[in-house]
Amino acid sequence: MLRRKTIFFKDITEFQIENYFVQVKSGKTQIHISRLVLENSDEIIGSVVTKLKGNKSVLCHGDPIVLQDYLNRISDTGLIAENSESEMQTFTFIESTELVKKGWLYRSVNLVTSDGSFNIAYSGQGMGYECVFVNDELVSKKDSHLWYAPKFDFEFQGMIVSVNVRIYPWMTIRKFWIEVGHKTVYSEG
C-alpha cells in the first residue's frame, strides 16, 4: 500500500537540487521529485522554488549552476516570472569545508557558502570554559568546570549552526563535526 506524503512549505528544512531529481525534506519526511519520471515535475519544482525564495531557515544544497540553469529554463516556460541574480542570492548553498588548523583542544574550519566564506573555530583550552568563534568573533561560550560541553548552537547569516565535540579523558578531541541546518557539513573522528 502506498501512502501519500505531505510536506507543508513552512516546515521544509532542506532542499537539494541535482540534474535529474529534487529532494525536499521536512523533519523525517522526504519527497523525491524525479525530473525524468514525473510529467509535471517542472510545475512542482517551480512551485517549491518560488515558495522557498528568501527563506533563510531552509538549507539548499546541490549544484548552484544546476539551480540557476533550472530557474532559467522554467522562467522561459512562464512558470516563474522573470529571474534575476538577486533571486539566486536568496538561496544559501554550502559549497565546501576545509580544516585550517588542528590542535589537542582546538579546531579551525573554513566554510564556503554561496553567501561568502567564514571561519569557525572551536577552543576548549580556556580555564574552566570553552568557546566558538566565527571570523574571530565570539558566538558561543560555555562553562566547562566539570567536563566539556558537547554542543554549541548559534545563528550566523540566517543559518542555524551547531558545533559538536567529544573529548577523550586524556584531553584531546575524539570526534568533531559541524552541522548547518541539521545537516553535517564537516566531520572528523
N, C-alpha and C positions, 0 to 999 in steps of 0.2 A: 504494500500500500504506500502510495506517495503522499507525503504531507506537504502542504503549501507553506513556504517560508515567507514571513512578513518582516520587513525592516522599516521602521519609521525614519524619515530623514533626520529628525532631531537626535536620534540615537546612534547614528553612524559614527564609528570611531576610526575606521581605516578604509582607504580607497586605493586599490592598486590597479594600474592600467598597463597592459602589455600589448604586444602586436595582435594577438588573437583572442584575448579574453580580458574581462574586467572582473575584479573580485571586490565585493563590498562586505565589510564586517560590522556587526553590531553586537558587542558582547561575545557570546559563543556562537551566535548565528552568522553564517556566511552564505552569501549568494554569489555564485559563479556565473557570469554572463558571457557566453561564448559568442564571439562576433561571427563565427562561421556557421553555427547551428541555428541560432535564433533569427527568424525572419525580420523581426522589428528591433534588433539589437541596437541600431543607431538611435532610434527614438528613446529607448530605455536608458541607454548610456548618456545621451544628450540631456535627458531629464535629470539624471543623477548629477552630472557635471554642473548644470546650471543651479541646482539647489545647493550644492556644496560650495560654490564660489564664495570666498570671503569668510568661510567658517574655519577659523584657525585651530579649533579643537579636533579637527579631522586630520589624521596623518595620511598624506598622499605619497605613494611611492611607486616606483616603476621608472620608466624612461621618460624624462620631461620632453624629449624630442617627439616621442610617440604621442604624448598627450597634445602637444602643440599641433602636430600633423592631424591628429584626430579632430581637434577643435576646428581646424581649418576646413576639413572635409565636411563635418556636419554643419558648419556655418554656411557652406556653399549650398547645402540642400535646404537651408532655411530653418533647420531645427534649432539653431542658436542664432540669434541676431548678432550682427557684427562682432567679430573677435578682435581684440587688441592686446598689445603687450601687457597692459596693466591688468587685464583679466588673468593672464598666465601667472603673474606675480602673487595672486591670492592663494595659490597652491604652494605649500611648503614641501619640497622633496628632500629626503635625506640622500645625499649623493655618495658620500664616503666618510670613513673614520680612519684615523691614524694615531697610533701610540707615539707620543713625542718624548716622554721621559718616564722612567720606571725606577722606583726605589722601594725599600722594605715596606714602608707605610705611606707610599706616595705614588700617584699615577697622574699623568697629564695626557689628555687625548684631544686631538683636533677633530672637530665635527664640521663637515662641509655640507651646507644645505643650499637650496635654491635662493634663500634669502641672504646668503653670505656664509662666512666661516667663523667659528668661535672655538675657544679652548675651554675645556672642562678639566679642572684639577682637583683631585682629592688629596687631602693631607690628614693623616692620623698621627702626626708627630708632635702635636701640641701637648702641653702639660695638663691633662685632665679634660681635654676637648679634642674634637676633630671637626674638620670643615671642608666645604666645597666652594671653589671659586669658578666663576665664568669670566673669562677675559681679565683675570687678576682682580676681580671684584667679588667680595664675599657674598654668597647667595644662601648658604645654609651652614649653621654651626650647632653642634650637639655636644652635650656633656658626656664624657666617657670615663668617669671615675671608676665605675665598676667593670665595664667592658665596652668594647667598640659598638657603635650604633650600626645596625645592618642596612639602613636605607635612608637616603636623603631625597626628599621630593621638593621640587620648586618649579616655577614657571619662568620661561625665558622666551621672548619674542612670540608670545601666544602659544608656545608648545609646553606641554606637561613633561618634565624631565625627571627621571629617577636615577640616582647613582646608588648602586648596591655593592656592598663589600662584605666579605667574610675573612676573618683573621685567624691564623693559626695561633696556638698558645705561645709559640716562640716569637711572636710579634712580627710576622710577615703576612703579606696578603695571600690568602688561599684562593679566593675567587673574586673577580671584579667584573661588573657589567653595567652598561648604561642603557636605559630604556627611554625612548621618546614616544609619547602617546601609547604606552603599554606595549611597545614593540622593541625588542632588543636590537640595538644598532651597533654595539661594541661589546665583546665578551672575551674574557680570558680565564683560564683555570677550570 
